Amino acid sequence: MDGKIWNKIIWILKREEFLGNDKINFSKVRENLKRCSRIDITNSKKKDREDFKTMEDIRKAIINCKKCPLYLSRTNPVVGEGPLTPNILFIGEAPGADEDISGRPFVGRSGRKLREILNSIGITDDMFYITNILKCRPPNNRDPNSKEIDACVPYLDFQIKKLNPDVICTLGTFASQFILKTNERIGILRGKVHHKNNRTIIATYHPSFILRNQSMGSVLKNDLLLCLNEVKKL
Ligand code: SF4
């Protein structure tokens, strides 16, 4: 075993206050080690990853980013928002018009709908971080292209790694298919717990779809309750 892994084990033992305790809970240590070793789940290639150390590093990098042409048309990049140790990480596709103007994620009508449902089931603001795959708005809300995604996804990789959420919840078809690496329809992907690279992922509809299809509100609510159940298991 290399030195890094030993250091990780010792760090976990210290963190759990197991040192000096003769009843070490090895299954808990093993679970924590698994969580520490979670690897990136997006398409980001190693050579594209920059050496960010903190969330503040990444905020500064995104704010100054000119890695793809979207910087020319954006009003503000949208980094993401929430606590630094969230239970749930919500990932959408890209900022919309309201987000572009404000520089904040999910603040338009659909974002307000999502937050309303979250609050109604007890998922409070201090429990989740919310961001998108792309940090700048594509003009006229068109679909992101592969060059934009390749350029931007190292930021998301770092956010996932650093925030280390209990559960990732993908919002909408694009984000769900991208994170789960599948072409399966969102109707098939939603409503179940996926495990990928030691991460727990739940896919659901984008709240903008719910605004257009009010009768599906209870489906989104059920998927968010599933997220909450997964969080409570940990
Ligand atoms: S979309 Fe991403 S890669 Fe493109 S300019 Fe914005 S932050 Fe940079």
Boltz pocket constraint, residues with backbone or C-beta under 6 A from the ligand:
constraints:
  - pocket:
      binder: B
      contacts: [[A, 61], [A, 62], [A, 65], [A, 66], [A, 67], [A, 68], [A, 69], [A, 70], [A, 71], [A, 77], [A, 134], [A, 135], [A, 136], [A, 148], [A, 151], [A, 152]]
      max_distance: 6.0
